[in-house]
Amino acid sequence: MVGKPTDPPMPFLKAGKEQTEAFLGMHQEILQAYEQASQAWLARVKLEMELWSQLAAKLSATRSGPEAMQACQESVAQRMQLAAEDARRMYDDCQKIMSKIGRSFTNGWPTGSS
């Protein structure tokens, strides 16, 4: 009896195809998560450049030491807030990627039992 061209002749080939498709799906999801994270970090780098430019402009416009200190204090406060946001973003990005990887092991991958 001749099988259909789309049906693998042996069950293990079908299982291999399913695993390959699951792996490719996981790979695509992870790449999308990396791309989203990269875009967010690129926006963050641009913001950092803007903040340094603003600080330079403020410092060049100051007329006294206290004004310069105020500008520096505001800049440091902004950067501390951004550092906290960066840490949260890093944690969320890593958790999202690890979640996608973990999910892939429960969807289409062998569990070790027959």
C-alpha positions in Angstrom: 0.0 0.0 0.0 1.4 3.4 -1.0 1.1 6.2 1.5 0.3 9.8 0.8 3.3 12.0 -0.1 2.6 14.2 2.9 2.4 11.4 5.4 5.8 10.1 6.7 6.1 6.3 6.3 7.2 5.9 9.9 5.8 7.3 13.1 9.3 8.5 14.3 9.6 10.8 11.2 6.3 12.4 12.1 7.5 13.0 15.7 10.7 14.5 14.3 8.8 16.8 12.1 6.6 17.9 15.0 9.6 18.6 17.2 11.3 20.5 14.4 8.1 22.6 13.9 7.9 23.2 17.7 11.6 24.3 17.8 11.1 26.6 14.9 8.0 28.2 16.5 9.9 28.6 19.8 12.9 30.1 17.9 10.6 32.6 16.1 8.9 33.6 19.4 12.3 34.1 21.1 13.6 36.2 18.2 10.5 38.4 18.4 11.0 38.9 22.2 14.7 39.8 21.5 13.6 42.3 18.8 11.1 44.0 21.1 13.8 44.2 23.9 16.3 45.6 21.4 13.9 48.3 20.3 13.2 49.3 23.9 17.0 49.4 24.7 17.7 51.5 21.6 15.0 54.0 22.7 16.7 54.1 26.1 20.1 54.8 24.6 18.6 57.7 22.6 17.0 59.0 25.8 20.3 58.9 27.6 22.0 60.9 24.8 19.2 63.5 25.0 19.6 63.7 28.8 23.3 64.3 28.5 22.7 67.0 25.9 20.2 68.7 28.1 22.6 68.6 31.1 25.3 70.1 29.0 23.0 72.9 27.8 21.8 73.6 31.4 25.4 73.7 32.7 26.5 76.1 30.0 23.6 78.4 30.8 24.1 78.5 34.5 25.4 81.6 36.1 26.3 80.4 39.5 27.6 77.4 41.4 24.2 76.6 43.1 22.5 76.6 39.7 25.1 74.1 38.4 24.6 72.0 41.5 20.8 72.0 41.0 21.2 70.9 37.4 23.5 68.1 38.4 21.2 67.0 41.2 18.2 66.9 38.9 20.3 64.9 36.3 21.4 62.4 38.9 17.8 62.0 40.2 16.6 61.3 36.6 19.4 58.8 36.0 18.6 56.9 39.3 14.9 56.7 38.3 15.9 55.5 34.8 18.3 52.9 36.3 15.5 51.5 38.4 13.3 51.3 35.2 16.2 49.7 33.4 16.4 47.0 36.0 12.7 46.3 35.8 12.8 46.2 32.0 15.8 43.8 32.1 14.0 41.5 34.6 10.8 41.6 32.5 12.6 40.9 29.2 14.6 38.0 30.7 11.4 36.6 32.3 9.5 36.8 29.0 12.3 35.0 27.1 12.7 32.3 29.7 8.9 31.8 29.8 8.9 31.3 26.0 11.7 28.8 26.3 10.0 27.0 29.2 6.7 26.8 27.3 8.5 25.2 24.3 9.5 22.3 26.5 5.9 21.5 27.3 4.6 22.1 23.7 5.8 19.5 21.3 9.0 18.3 22.9 9.3 14.8 24.3 9.0 14.5 28.1 11.2 11.4 28.4 8.3 9.0 29.0 6.9 6.6 26.5 
